[in-house]
């Protein structure tokens, strides 16, 4: 529930859906929302918006983007339409913990499995295998620097993404399948794990 301190006492402003935990208070010029583990409460209309399952209704973050509200949930990116939480065109099947847009109005999404960058040409996925220090992005852990780089807080530290130098060619994973010495295969060799870029 949400309270305010008035005359030396706490006064109830509003309740949360099913007395759930408030994940974020989201205020913009157009929206005043409580994001919770059981849906979204609009503080202007006092309506509660939920999805068709508990994962869609478990909301971590939000972003006002291209005349709609995007919600980062336990199962991807959703929006509010007709007083319900519904899917968007951004197909991510992972928890979404951070949302932001850059100076080119391109969408950046922090998930439990890396960072997605959506732009007109398509999307690009940053993850531990191609340079991100950790796969799980912390909640609301995006910040653009003065030079336009994106700072990303992850479960293993901070990564800095140079947004002007994005490549569309993925860095390959290397897998050793056999070893030869002097043109003779080493027997009893067990396959090594895939090596990921540091």
Number of C-alpha atoms within 10 A of each C-alpha: 14 13 12 11 10 8 7 6 9 11 12 11 11 14 15 19 21 11 11 15 15 20 17 18 16 17 14 9 6 10 13 16 21 26 29 24 24 25 27 30 23 16 18 10 9 13 12 18 20 22 20 10 11 15 17 25 26 25 31 23 24 26 19 19 14 9 7 11 16 22 30 31 29 21 21 23 28 26 22 18 12 7 12 17 24 18 18 14 8 15 11 17 14 17 23 31 26 26 26 23 17 14 8 7 12 13 19 21 24 29 28 22 19 22 26 19 18 17 13 6 7 8 13 17 16 20 19 16 19 15 16 25 23 23 21 24 30 21 20 20 16 23 15 17 11 7 9 14 17 19 16 25 24 23 12 13 13 17 17 17 18 13 14 9 8 11 9 11 7 11 12 11 11 12 12 11 11 13 13 9 7 5 7 8 11 11 9 7 10 11 11 11 10 12 12 14 14 9
